[in-house]
Amino acid sequence: MAETNQVGPAPAITLKITGGKDFSGNFEKLEWASFINSGYIVRAKVVDPYFAILEDLAADKYLEKGRVEPTQLEFAINWVDGPATEKRKAYLAYLNGRGVVENARLEFIGIDPPSWWLNAGDADGSVWGKDDPHGTKSGRISDVIKSVIEKYYISRDKSTNPGPSSKVSDTDDSKENLWWMMKMDPKTFISSLLEWSSSITPKKSAWVVASVDHEIKIKEMNSLPDDLPANKKDFGVFNVNTNMPGAGDIKKIEILANNVISVFQTKLITQGISTISGQFIDKITQKKKVSVEDENTSAKLNTNIGPDRGFKKPDNKTDWATSVHMVPEFSAGDLGMAYADYIDGRARTMFMDMLNMVMRLRVRVNGDYRFDDSSILGASTLTLSWKDHPDEKPYFLSGKWIIYGFHHIVTRVNWWTDLYLYRIDYDAAAKKL
């Protein structure tokens, strides 16, 4: 049985900067948001009469080190006399002060540590691969990503914080690959590899990137549920009470159903010419290799719902298709795969990412301390129970949903948690959660 949320009389927070100064008693508002593939961000506003806190920060080496090394935020949320989120880490990215004399305010914005470091490159034009100067011992895409993270994140971050780490799903390409960085910053370089390489993952499902404190995870979506602890796989039942608004777990609902996306997302098709074999690959010569649709993306995730709870997928009678630019061929054959086996990578990633946009919900609940881990997004679920009366048929929005984002909003008097949910077509070929 899933652990249930516990609500206390009033919210409280922990907010520290540079491991020392505690501003918890001065807070006015705190927001903490995380979405799938987007890391996380925290935004805190504190009362600062006469800018005394700002003066202390300046004296505490903020001016000396703020542009040289990261300034760490430590934060958590709890109900008074109740449970708390895990204490999380972020690096200060922005500071704003406003007001005058006793009415001054400070605002801090922090981002997850991996995102902070991986935005900083060194205009590197060297090659990553086997026996390259960075020390990489094999040249699969997954190994190169690990090596880039090691150089640009882990080796930097461990000088100020112990224990930075990474987890990256393996890819199926050749160990003999060479990858030129082309002077991109590390975040852009990694994104450029992930954007088309879903075709060479073991299950050919989409990539998911998440940060948790000083750890970065880049995992194939199909493997995400297996990595979750038992208490994070399913968050249980949230009740909607339509007879007594405000009495149920759900305080506010927003629905977005984007059925028009089917016009260009029903089937994505690519095409290209192999310079190695001279073969022209398109929907006439090798339809199964260049077409990305529901049937050949069965490693995606979905909830186990029926026709009364979600859209029906477009049928094969509909001849809708959109052309997507192909992945360029590695003309030396160094990927270790035939061009036809990975030409659809960009279209495959785009198809699975767009499908998640078809049916979405945002629900607001009382502040929920259980949502404090970005790595649950895209794999964890919750269930909505929505009936007007016990004997009535459940409303069509009832049932299980996949969680793809959370947003905590905390003030002195209240704490709300907005949960962002989706589910795809009820009859889609997918791994059921």
C-alpha positions in Angstrom: 0.0 0.0 0.0 1.3 3.5 -0.9 2.4 5.8 1.8 -0.2 8.6 2.3 0.5 12.3 2.6 0.3 13.9 6.0 -0.8 17.6 6.4 0.1 19.8 9.4 -1.2 23.1 10.8 1.3 25.3 8.9 4.2 25.0 6.5 7.8 25.6 7.3 11.0 25.5 5.3 14.8 25.0 5.6 16.9 27.5 3.5 20.6 27.8 3.9 23.3 29.4 1.8 26.9 28.3 1.6 26.3 25.7 4.2 26.0 28.2 7.0 23.5 31.0 7.1 19.9 29.9 7.8 17.2 32.1 6.3 14.3 29.8 7.2 12.7 32.3 9.6 12.9 35.1 7.0 11.1 33.4 4.2 8.1 34.9 2.5 7.6 32.4 -0.4 9.4 29.4 -1.8 8.8 27.6 -5.1 10.4 24.4 -6.1 9.6 22.9 -9.6 10.9 19.9 -11.5 9.8 18.5 -14.9 10.9 15.5 -16.9 14.2 16.2 -18.8 14.4 19.7 -17.2 16.3 19.3 -13.9 14.9 21.4 -11.1 14.7 25.0 -10.0 14.1 26.6 -6.6 13.0 30.2 -6.1 12.9 31.7 -2.6 11.9 35.2 -1.4 13.0 36.3 2.0 12.4 39.5 4.1 15.6 41.4 4.4 15.2 44.6 6.4 17.8 47.2 5.5 19.4 44.6 3.2 21.3 43.2 6.2 21.3 39.6 4.8 22.7 40.9 1.5 25.5 42.7 3.4 26.3 39.4 5.3 26.4 37.5 2.0 28.8 40.0 0.5 31.0 39.8 3.5 30.9 35.9 3.4 32.9 35.7 0.2 29.9 35.9 -2.1 31.5 38.7 -4.0 34.9 36.9 -3.9 33.7 33.5 -5.1 30.3 34.0 -6.6 31.7 34.1 -10.2 34.5 31.6 -9.5 32.7 28.6 -7.9 29.1 27.6 -7.1 27.3 29.1 -4.1 25.2 26.2 -2.7 21.6 26.4 -1.4 20.2 23.7 0.9 16.5 23.6 1.1 13.6 21.4 2.3 9.9 21.8 3.0 7.8 20.4 5.9 4.6 20.8 7.8 5.1 22.0 11.4 5.2 18.9 13.6 5.0 16.8 10.4 7.1 15.1 7.8 9.5 16.9 5.5 10.9 16.5 2.0 14.5 15.4 1.7 17.0 18.2 2.0 18.0 19.1 -1.5 21.0 21.0 -3.0 21.0 23.6 -5.6 23.5 26.2 -6.9 22.7 29.9 -6.8 22.1 31.2 -10.3 20.4 34.5 -9.6 20.0 37.0 -6.8 17.7 40.0 -6.8 17.1 42.6 -4.1 14.4 45.2 -4.1 12.7 47.6 -1.7 13.9 50.2 0.8 14.9 50.3 4.5 12.7 47.9 6.5 10.7 46.8 3.5 13.6 45.2 1.6 13.3 41.8 0.0 15.8 39.3 -1.5 15.0 36.7 -4.1 17.2 33.6 -4.7 17.0 31.3 -7.7 19.0 28.1 -7.7 19.3 25.2 -10.2 20.4 21.6 -9.8 24.2 21.2 -9.6 24.7 19.1 -12.8 22.9 21.7 -14.9 25.0 24.5 -13.3 28.3 22.8 -14.3 27.4 21.3 -17.7 26.5 24.7 -19.1 30.2 25.7 -18.8 32.4 24.4 -21.6 35.9 25.2 -22.8 35.4 25.5 -26.6 36.8 22.0 -27.0 37.2 20.7 -30.5 38.8 17.4 -29.7 37.6 13.9 -30.3 36.0 11.6 -27.8 36.4 7.9 -28.3 38.8 5.0 -27.9 42.2 6.0 -26.2 41.5 9.7 -26.6 43.4 12.2 -24.4 40.4 12.4 -22.0 41.0 8.8 -21.0 37.9 7.2 -22.5 38.4 3.5 -22.9 35.6 2.8 -25.3 33.6 4.8 -27.7 29.9 3.9 -27.4 27.6 6.9 -27.1 26.8 5.9 -23.5 30.5 5.8 -22.6 31.3 9.1 -24.2 28.4 10.7 -22.3 29.8 9.3 -19.1 33.3 10.7 -19.9 31.9 14.1 -20.8 30.1 14.2 -17.4 33.2 13.0 -15.6 35.3 15.8 -17.1 32.9 18.7 -17.0 30.8 17.9 -14.0 32.2 15.3 -11.6 35.8 16.4 -11.7 34.8 20.0 -11.1 32.1 19.4 -8.5 34.0 17.1 -6.3 36.4 19.9 -5.5 33.6 21.6 -3.6 31.2 18.8 -2.7 32.0 15.1 -2.1 30.2 12.4 -4.0 29.0 13.7 -7.4 28.0 10.8 -9.6 26.3 9.7 -12.8 24.2 6.8 -14.1 23.9 6.3 -17.9 22.1 3.5 -19.7 24.2 1.5 -22.1 23.8 1.9 -25.9 24.3 -0.9 -28.5 26.7 0.9 -30.9 30.3 0.0 -31.5 33.1 0.5 -29.0 35.3 1.9 -31.8 33.4 5.1 -32.3 35.0 8.6 -32.4 32.9 11.6 -31.5 34.0 15.2 -32.2 32.8 17.8 -29.7 32.8 20.6 -32.3 33.4 23.2 -29.7 29.9 22.8 -28.2 29.4 23.3 -24.5 29.0 19.9 -22.7 25.2 20.2 -22.2 24.7 20.9 -25.9 27.0 18.1 -26.9 25.2 15.6 -24.7 21.8 16.8 -25.9 23.0 16.4 -29.5 23.8 12.8 -28.9 20.6 12.0 -27.0 18.4 13.7 -29.6 18.8 10.9 -32.2 20.2 7.9 -30.3 17.0 6.3 -29.0 17.3 3.8 -31.9 20.5 2.3 -30.4 19.3 1.8 -26.9 18.4 -1.8 -25.9 14.6 -1.3 -26.0 14.6 1.7 -28.5 12.7 3.9 -26.0 13.2 7.6 -25.3 15.9 9.0 -23.1 15.1 10.6 -19.7 17.5 13.0 -18.0 17.1 13.8 -14.2 19.2 15.4 -11.5 19.0 14.5 -7.8 21.3 16.7 -5.7 24.8 15.9 -7.0 23.8 12.9 -9.1 22.8 13.0 -12.8 20.9 10.2 -14.3 20.5 9.6 -18.1 18.4 6.5 -18.5 16.3 4.8 -21.2 12.6 5.4 -20.3 11.7 1.7 -20.4 14.1 0.9 -17.6 13.0 3.7 -15.3 10.3 1.8 -13.3 12.8 -0.9 -12.4 15.2 1.6 -10.9 12.6 3.2 -8.5 12.3 2.2 -4.8 9.0 0.6 -3.9 7.6 3.7 -2.1 8.2 5.9 -5.2 6.6 3.7 -7.9 3.0 4.5 -7.0 1.7 7.4 -4.9 -1.7 5.9 -4.2 -5.2 7.3 -4.6 -6.2 11.0 -4.6 -9.9 11.7 -4.2 -11.9 14.2 -6.0 -15.0 15.3 -4.0 -17.5 17.1 -6.3 -20.2 17.3 -3.7 -18.0 19.2 -1.2 -15.4 21.2 -3.1 -12.2 21.4 -1.1 -13.0 18.3 1.0 -11.2 15.9 -1.2 -7.5 15.6 -1.9 -7.7 17.5 -5.2 -8.2 21.2 -4.8 -7.9 22.3 -8.4 -7.8 20.6 -11.8 -6.7 21.8 -15.2 -7.0 19.5 -18.3 -5.3 19.8 -21.6 -6.4 17.4 -24.4 -4.4 18.0 -27.6 -6.0 15.7 -30.1 -4.9 17.8 -33.1 -1.4 16.6 -32.5 -2.5 13.4 -34.3 -2.5 15.2 -37.6 1.3 15.2 -37.7 2.1 12.7 -35.0 0.2 9.6 -36.2 3.3 8.4 -38.2 6.7 10.0 -38.7 8.8 9.0 -41.7 12.3 9.7 -42.6 14.5 8.9 -45.6 18.1 9.0 -46.8 20.9 7.6 -48.9 23.7 5.4 -47.6 27.1 6.4 -49.0 28.5 3.1 -47.9 26.1 0.8 -49.7 24.6 3.3 -52.1 21.1 2.2 -51.0 18.2 4.6 -51.0 16.2 4.1 -47.9 12.6 5.5 -47.9 9.0 4.4 -47.2 8.9 2.6 -50.6 12.2 0.6 -50.3 12.3 -0.1 -46.6 9.0 1.1 -45.0 9.6 -0.6 -41.6 13.0 1.0 -41.2 12.0 4.6 -41.8 8.4 4.7 -40.3 8.0 5.5 -36.6 4.5 4.7 -35.3 2.8 3.1 -32.4 3.5 -0.5 -33.3 7.3 -0.1 -33.4 7.6 2.0 -30.3 6.2 -0.6 -27.9 8.8 0.1 -25.2 7.2 3.4 -24.2 5.3 3.6 -20.9 1.6 3.9 -20.3 -1.0 3.4 -17.7 -3.4 0.4 -17.8 -6.6 2.1 -18.8 -9.6 1.2 -20.9 -11.5 2.9 -23.8 -13.6 5.0 -21.3 -10.4 6.7 -19.9 -8.3 7.8 -22.8 -8.1 8.4 -26.6 -8.1 5.6 -29.1 -5.0 5.7 -31.2 -5.3 6.5 -34.9 -5.9 3.4 -37.0 -3.8 2.1 -39.9 -6.5 3.2 -42.3 -5.4 6.8 -41.7 -2.7 7.6 -44.2 -1.3 10.6 -42.3 2.4 11.0 -42.0 5.0 13.7 -41.5 8.5 13.7 -42.8 11.3 14.2 -40.4 14.9 15.0 -41.4 17.1 11.9 -41.2 20.1 11.2 -38.9 23.3 11.7 -41.0 25.1 8.5 -41.8 28.4 7.7 -40.1 30.0 7.1 -43.5 33.1 5.2 -42.2 30.8 2.6 -40.7 32.2 3.4 -37.2 28.8 3.2 -35.5 29.0 -0.6 -36.1 25.4 -0.7 -37.4 23.7 -0.5 -40.8 22.4 2.9 -41.7 18.9 1.5 -42.0 19.0 0.4 -38.3 19.4 3.9 -36.9 18.2 6.3 -39.6 14.9 6.7 -37.7 16.5 7.9 -34.4 15.5 11.5 -34.6 11.9 10.7 -35.7 11.7 8.0 -33.0 12.6 10.5 -30.2 10.2 13.1 -31.6 7.3 10.6 -31.8 7.6 9.4 -28.2 8.1 12.9 -26.8 5.0 14.3 -28.7 2.7 11.4 -27.7 3.1 12.4 -24.0 1.4 15.7 -24.9 -2.0 14.2 -26.1 -3.7 14.1 -22.7 -2.5 15.9 -19.6 -3.7 17.1 -16.3 -2.5 19.5 -13.6 -3.9 18.8 -10.2 -3.3 20.8 -7.0 -3.1 19.0 -3.7 -2.1 20.0 -0.2 1.6 20.2 0.2 3.0 16.7 -0.3 6.4 16.0 1.1 6.7 12.8 -0.9 7.5 14.7 -4.2 11.1 15.6 -3.7 12.9 13.4 -6.3 13.2 14.4 -10.0 14.2 10.9 -11.0 10.6 9.6 -10.4 9.3 11.7 -13.2 8.1 9.7 -16.2 7.8 6.4 -14.3 5.8 7.0 -11.1 2.0 7.0 -11.1 -1.0 8.0 -9.0 -4.7 7.2 -9.2 -7.5 9.7 -9.3 -10.8 8.5 -7.7 -13.6 10.7 -9.1 -17.2 9.9 -8.4 -20.2 12.0 -7.5 -21.7 9.2 -5.5 -20.2 5.8 -4.4 -22.5 3.8 -6.7 -22.0 5.9 -9.7 -19.6 5.1 -12.6 -16.2 6.8 -12.2 -15.6 10.0 -14.2 -13.5 9.4 -17.3 -10.6 11.3 -15.8 -10.5 8.7 -13.0 -7.8 6.1 -12.9 -4.1 5.9 -13.2 -1.8 8.7 -14.5 1.9 9.0 -15.0 3.6 11.9 -13.2 5.9 14.1 -15.3 6.3 17.1 -13.1 5.8 18.7 -9.7 5.7 22.3 -8.4 5.7 23.2 -4.7 4.4 26.6 -3.8 4.9 27.6 -0.1 4.0 30.7 1.8 3.7 31.5 5.5 0.1 30.3 5.6 -0.1 27.5 3.1 1.7 24.9 1.0 0.3 23.6 -2.3 1.8 21.0 -4.6 0.9 21.0 -8.3 1.3 17.6 -9.9 1.6 17.3 -13.7 0.2 14.1 -15.2 -0.3 12.4 -18.5 -1.4 9.2 -20.1 -1.3 8.1 -23.7 -3.8 6.3 -25.9 -5.5 3.5 -24.0 -4.7 0.9 -26.8 -1.2 2.1 -27.5 1.5 -0.6 -27.6 3.4 0.1 -24.4 4.8 -1.2 -21.1 1.9 -0.9 -18.6 2.5 0.7 -15.3 
